[in-house]
């Protein structure tokens, strides 16, 4: 029996609940030292945010998506909503909160490596409680993808999605109040390589993923390894996947993790094998890194298939 048996009668393949942002990206020849001055090489204002970017990535790959989350009543919100709509992501569950500022991030990108440093701010007025979580969105999808910033609301969303036969995917890089109550509801756990140790106290990454999978019942427990690829645990088996070279060289790693998750969900929703889904995830992340910003480099389906074919992957 397949690891995932996705519902067939849902309006959306995936719904994202969580963070959106508008990013102010600053490219510099090299990361500045403390108390120094450096002339920037390039500057751009682009839409980002973990969950919103993952939904945009999935939409470009051919799946139907919706975004549920809050924005302010400012000009940044106009950018955020317009960018999602342009990609075809349904924004009917997106809310604009009067008197609130849309989440922003200032991102310094080192031209030499493409690595970035993120400085962000989220207005507390954008937070959800369990009582005002948009549960209808959770009931209309095959996969609910979340970030746990509003943990109580995420628990309510995950429970509603489970009751409607959806799977739950999480993008997590920090420990919040209520994390222990949320994780047993998760099916697809993806984090950066350093997070499992912070969560478990276990230094060995494989042992930490195995511990988390056994404790919480994840169907997939995965850690991203940057340009080196990823390691994934499913059904007691570890799958290590090498990273793909970025076409033309790495310009910016902003949103690479979001792109990875889009690629992984694409593979799973396409009923690919775990190995093939992991390859899709790493390929989408690499393609994203060819351009500045979290979404500019997100590929269309044919671009992904071409990269996989060149690498000898199905």
C-alpha positions as CSV (number, residue, x, y, z in Angstrom):
1,X,0.0,0.0,0.0
2,X,1.3,3.5,-0.9
3,X,2.5,5.6,2.0
4,X,0.0,8.4,1.0
5,X,-3.5,7.9,-0.2
6,X,-4.7,11.4,-1.1
7,X,-8.3,12.3,-1.2
8,X,-9.7,12.7,-4.7
9,X,-12.7,15.0,-4.1
10,X,-11.1,18.2,-2.8
11,X,-11.2,21.7,-4.3
12,X,-7.5,22.2,-3.7
13,X,-4.5,20.0,-3.9
14,X,-2.9,22.0,-1.1
15,X,-3.8,24.9,1.2
16,X,-1.1,26.9,3.0
17,X,-1.8,28.4,6.4
18,X,0.9,30.6,7.9
19,X,3.5,33.2,6.9
20,X,3.6,35.6,4.0
21,X,5.9,38.5,3.7
22,X,7.3,41.2,1.5
23,X,11.1,41.0,1.3
24,X,13.5,43.9,0.8
25,X,16.5,42.2,-0.8
26,X,19.9,43.8,-0.7
27,X,22.8,42.3,-2.7
28,X,26.3,43.2,-1.5
29,X,29.7,42.1,-2.9
30,X,30.4,40.6,0.5
31,X,28.7,40.5,3.9
32,X,29.6,43.7,5.7
33,X,31.6,43.6,8.9
34,X,30.3,45.2,12.1
35,X,30.4,49.0,12.2
36,X,31.3,49.2,8.5
37,X,29.9,50.7,5.3
38,X,29.4,48.8,2.0
39,X,27.9,49.9,-1.3
40,X,25.0,47.6,-2.4
41,X,25.1,46.0,-5.9
42,X,21.4,45.5,-6.3
43,X,18.1,46.1,-4.5
44,X,14.6,44.6,-5.0
45,X,11.3,44.5,-3.2
46,X,9.7,41.1,-3.8
47,X,7.0,38.9,-2.2
48,X,8.1,36.1,0.0
49,X,7.1,34.3,3.2
50,X,7.5,30.5,3.8
51,X,3.9,29.2,3.3
52,X,2.9,31.7,0.6
53,X,6.1,30.9,-1.4
54,X,5.5,27.2,-1.1
55,X,1.9,27.6,-2.4
56,X,3.2,29.7,-5.3
57,X,5.8,27.0,-6.1
58,X,3.2,24.2,-6.1
59,X,0.9,26.3,-8.3
60,X,3.6,26.8,-10.9
61,X,4.2,23.1,-10.9
62,X,0.6,22.5,-11.9
63,X,-1.3,21.9,-8.7
64,X,-4.3,23.9,-7.4
65,X,-3.5,25.8,-4.2
66,X,-5.0,28.4,-1.8
67,X,-3.3,30.6,0.7
68,X,-4.9,31.3,4.2
69,X,-3.2,34.0,6.2
70,X,-3.2,37.6,7.3
71,X,-1.8,40.7,5.8
72,X,-2.0,44.3,6.8
73,X,-3.8,47.2,5.2
74,X,-0.7,48.7,3.7
75,X,1.0,48.8,0.3
76,X,3.0,45.7,1.1
77,X,-0.3,43.7,1.4
78,X,-1.1,44.9,-2.2
79,X,2.2,43.4,-3.3
80,X,1.7,40.1,-1.4
81,X,-1.9,39.4,-2.6
82,X,-1.2,40.5,-6.2
83,X,1.8,38.2,-6.4
84,X,-0.2,35.2,-5.2
85,X,-3.0,35.9,-7.6
86,X,-0.6,36.4,-10.5
87,X,0.7,32.8,-9.9
88,X,-2.9,31.5,-9.7
89,X,-3.0,30.9,-6.0
90,X,-6.5,31.3,-4.6
91,X,-6.5,34.1,-2.1
92,X,-10.1,34.0,-0.9
93,X,-8.9,32.9,2.6
94,X,-6.4,35.7,2.8
95,X,-7.4,38.5,5.2
96,X,-6.4,42.1,5.4
97,X,-6.3,43.4,9.0
98,X,-7.1,47.0,9.5
99,X,-4.3,48.9,11.3
100,X,-1.8,46.1,10.9
101,X,1.5,46.1,9.0
102,X,2.2,43.2,6.6
103,X,5.1,41.0,7.6
104,X,8.4,42.3,6.2
105,X,12.0,41.0,6.0
106,X,15.2,42.8,5.2
107,X,17.5,40.2,3.5
108,X,21.2,40.8,2.9
109,X,22.5,38.5,0.1
110,X,26.2,37.8,-0.3
111,X,26.9,38.0,-4.1
112,X,29.9,35.7,-3.9
113,X,28.0,32.7,-2.4
114,X,24.3,33.6,-2.8
115,X,23.9,33.0,1.0
116,X,21.5,35.3,2.8
117,X,20.9,36.8,6.2
118,X,17.2,37.5,7.1
119,X,16.0,40.2,9.5
120,X,12.2,40.0,9.9
121,X,9.3,41.5,11.7
122,X,5.7,40.2,12.1
123,X,3.0,42.5,13.5
124,X,1.2,40.8,16.5
125,X,-2.1,42.0,15.0
126,X,-1.6,39.3,12.3
127,X,-1.8,36.5,14.8
128,X,-4.6,33.9,14.8
129,X,-6.2,32.2,17.8
130,X,-7.8,28.8,17.6
131,X,-11.2,30.5,17.6
132,X,-10.7,32.5,14.4
133,X,-8.6,29.9,12.4
134,X,-10.1,29.6,8.9
135,X,-11.2,25.9,9.3
136,X,-13.1,25.8,6.0
137,X,-9.8,26.2,4.1
138,X,-8.4,23.1,6.0
139,X,-11.4,21.0,5.0
140,X,-11.0,21.7,1.2
141,X,-7.6,20.3,0.5
142,X,-5.6,17.1,0.1
143,X,-2.6,18.6,2.0
144,X,-2.5,21.3,4.6
145,X,0.9,23.0,4.8
146,X,1.6,25.1,7.8
147,X,4.1,27.2,9.8
148,X,3.5,27.0,13.5
149,X,3.8,30.7,14.5
150,X,0.2,30.7,15.7
151,X,0.4,27.2,17.2
152,X,-3.1,27.0,18.7
153,X,-4.7,28.0,15.4
154,X,-2.4,25.5,13.6
155,X,-3.7,22.7,15.9
156,X,-7.3,23.6,15.1
157,X,-6.5,23.7,11.4
158,X,-4.7,20.4,11.5
159,X,-7.5,18.7,13.4
160,X,-10.1,20.0,10.9
161,X,-7.9,18.8,8.0
162,X,-7.4,15.4,9.5
163,X,-11.2,15.0,10.0
164,X,-11.5,15.8,6.3
165,X,-8.9,13.1,5.3
166,X,-6.1,15.6,4.5
167,X,-2.4,15.1,5.3
168,X,-0.5,17.8,7.3
169,X,2.9,19.2,6.3
170,X,4.9,21.5,8.5
171,X,7.7,24.0,7.8
172,X,9.3,24.4,11.2
173,X,12.5,26.1,12.3
174,X,11.7,27.2,15.9
175,X,10.0,25.8,19.0
176,X,6.8,27.6,20.0
177,X,4.4,27.2,22.9
178,X,2.2,24.2,22.0
179,X,4.7,22.5,19.7
180,X,4.4,19.3,21.6
181,X,0.7,19.2,21.0
182,X,1.0,20.1,17.3
183,X,3.6,17.6,16.2
184,X,1.5,14.4,16.8
185,X,-0.8,15.8,14.1
186,X,1.9,16.1,11.5
187,X,2.5,13.7,8.6
188,X,5.3,15.4,6.7
189,X,8.0,17.0,8.9
190,X,10.6,19.0,7.1
191,X,13.2,21.1,8.9
192,X,16.7,22.5,8.4
193,X,19.6,20.2,9.5
194,X,20.2,22.0,12.8
195,X,16.6,21.9,14.1
196,X,16.1,18.2,15.0
197,X,19.0,18.5,17.5
198,X,17.5,21.6,19.1
199,X,14.2,19.8,19.4
200,X,15.5,16.5,20.8
201,X,19.0,17.2,22.2
202,X,20.3,14.4,20.0
203,X,23.4,15.5,18.0
204,X,23.3,12.7,15.4
205,X,20.9,13.8,12.7
206,X,19.8,10.3,11.7
207,X,19.1,9.4,15.3
208,X,17.2,12.6,15.9
209,X,15.0,12.0,12.9
210,X,14.4,8.4,13.9
211,X,13.5,9.6,17.5
212,X,11.1,12.2,16.2
213,X,9.4,9.9,13.7
214,X,8.9,7.2,16.4
215,X,7.7,9.7,19.0
216,X,5.2,11.6,16.9
217,X,4.3,9.2,14.1
218,X,5.5,11.2,11.1
219,X,5.1,9.5,7.8
220,X,8.1,11.4,6.5
221,X,10.8,13.1,8.6
222,X,13.2,15.1,6.5
223,X,16.1,17.5,7.0
224,X,17.4,19.8,4.4
225,X,21.2,20.1,4.0
226,X,21.6,23.2,1.8
227,X,23.6,22.6,-1.4
228,X,24.5,19.1,-0.2
229,X,20.9,17.9,-0.6
230,X,18.6,16.2,2.0
231,X,18.1,13.2,4.2
232,X,14.6,11.8,4.6
233,X,13.2,9.0,6.7
234,X,10.1,7.1,5.6
235,X,8.9,3.6,6.7
236,X,12.1,3.1,8.6
237,X,14.3,3.7,5.6
238,X,16.7,6.7,5.1
239,X,16.9,8.3,1.7
240,X,19.8,10.5,1.1
241,X,19.6,12.7,-2.0
242,X,22.4,14.9,-3.5
243,X,21.7,18.5,-4.2
244,X,21.5,19.7,-7.8
245,X,23.9,22.3,-9.3
246,X,22.2,25.7,-9.7
247,X,21.9,26.5,-13.4
248,X,24.3,29.5,-14.0
249,X,25.4,29.5,-10.4
250,X,23.7,30.3,-7.1
251,X,22.4,33.9,-7.0
252,X,20.3,33.8,-3.8
253,X,19.3,31.1,-1.3
254,X,16.3,33.1,0.0
255,X,13.3,30.7,0.0
256,X,15.3,27.6,-1.0
257,X,13.7,25.7,1.9
258,X,10.2,26.9,0.8
259,X,11.0,25.7,-2.8
260,X,12.2,22.3,-1.4
261,X,8.9,21.8,0.3
262,X,7.0,22.7,-2.9
263,X,9.0,20.1,-4.8
264,X,8.5,17.5,-2.2
265,X,4.8,18.0,-2.1
266,X,4.7,18.0,-5.9
267,X,6.4,14.6,-5.9
268,X,4.1,13.1,-3.3
269,X,0.9,14.5,-4.9
270,X,2.2,13.2,-8.2
271,X,2.3,9.7,-6.6
272,X,6.1,9.5,-7.2
273,X,8.2,7.2,-5.1
274,X,9.9,8.7,-2.0
275,X,13.2,8.7,-3.8
276,X,11.7,10.5,-6.8
277,X,9.9,13.0,-4.5
278,X,13.1,13.8,-2.7
279,X,14.8,14.4,-6.1
280,X,12.0,16.8,-7.1
281,X,12.4,18.7,-3.8
282,X,16.2,19.2,-4.3
283,X,15.7,20.1,-8.0
284,X,13.1,22.8,-7.3
285,X,15.3,24.2,-4.6
286,X,18.2,24.5,-6.9
287,X,16.2,26.1,-9.7
288,X,14.9,28.7,-7.2
289,X,18.4,29.7,-6.3
290,X,19.2,30.9,-9.9
291,X,17.4,34.2,-9.3
292,X,17.0,36.9,-6.6
293,X,14.1,36.5,-4.1
294,X,12.0,33.7,-2.8
295,X,9.8,33.2,-5.9
296,X,11.5,34.7,-9.0
297,X,13.3,31.4,-9.8
298,X,10.5,29.0,-8.9
299,X,10.2,26.7,-11.9
300,X,7.4,25.6,-14.1
301,X,6.7,21.9,-14.4
302,X,8.6,21.5,-17.7
303,X,11.7,23.2,-16.3
304,X,11.7,20.8,-13.4
305,X,11.2,17.7,-15.6
306,X,14.0,18.9,-17.9
307,X,16.4,19.2,-14.9
308,X,15.5,15.7,-13.7
309,X,15.9,14.2,-17.1
310,X,19.3,15.7,-17.5
311,X,20.3,14.2,-14.2
312,X,19.0,10.8,-15.2
313,X,16.0,11.0,-12.9
314,X,12.5,10.0,-13.8
